[in-house]
Amino acid sequence: MKYAFIRAHRDEFGVRAMCWMLRVHFSGFYAWLKEALSHRAQEHIRQTELIRQAWADSGKVYGYPLAGRCLLCKHRKAQAHRRSA
């Protein structure tokens, strides 16, 4: 979570200063940036995009939970505990 915060705010503040304030080493942050996403994270991104597409296809009328259920109705792979990401 600390590294994600640093990544989100590195345009506003210096990386080294934030690392010092959050008590993490800046080399660890840069190593974290280079790591590939886990399979679970990649699947989460894919499913979120499918839900957003279903929402857009509905004319932006459905909420995300209903769009997720529509995906399930269409037999697309969307796990129940991740539908409303």
N, C-alpha and C positions, 0 to 999 in steps of 0.2 A: 504494500500500500504506500509506503514511503517513496519508493521508486516511481510509482505511477503519479504521485503528487508532484514529484520533481519534474517528470516528463511534461505534465500538464502546465506547469508554471515556469518552464525554463526560458520562455521568451520574456517574462516579466522580471525574473531575478536570476542571479548567477548560480550556476550549478554547484560550484564549490561552496558557496555561502549557504545554500539550502542543505547540502549534504552535511555541513558542519552543524547547522541548527538542528537537523533531524538525527544527528549522530550516526551517520552512515558514511562509508568511504566512497569518494567519487569514482574510484576505479571499479567498485562493485556496481555502481549505477551504470557506467558505460558497458560493463560486461552484461548486465541485465538487458540493456538495449539491444545488444547483438544476438541474444538468445532467440531461437525460433519459438513460435507459439506452440503450446502443447496441442495434442489432438483434440482434447476437450475444448480448449479455447477456440480452435479453428471451427469445430462443430457448432459452438455457441454463436459465433459470428455468422456462419452459414444459415443457421435457423433463424436468427434475428433478421437477416436480410429477406428470407422467405416470408416471414410475418409482415415485414414492412411492405413487401411487394403485394401480398394479399390485401393489406390495408389500402394501398394505393389503388389496386384493382377494384375495390369495393366503392370507389369514389370517396374514400376517406370518411365513410359513414360508420363502419364498424370500429369498435375499439380493438386494441391489440389482443385481448383475450378471445374475443369472438373471431378475429382474423386467424388466430392460432387454431381454434376449433374448426374453422373452414379448411385449414390445411389438413387437419386430421381427417375430415370428411373426404378430402380429395386423395386420401391414402399417401400423403407425403409424410416423410419421416420427421416428426416433431415430438420430442418427448414431453410428457405432460408437465414435468416439474420445470421446464424451460420455456413453455409457451409464451408467457407474459413477461419476457425479459425486458 
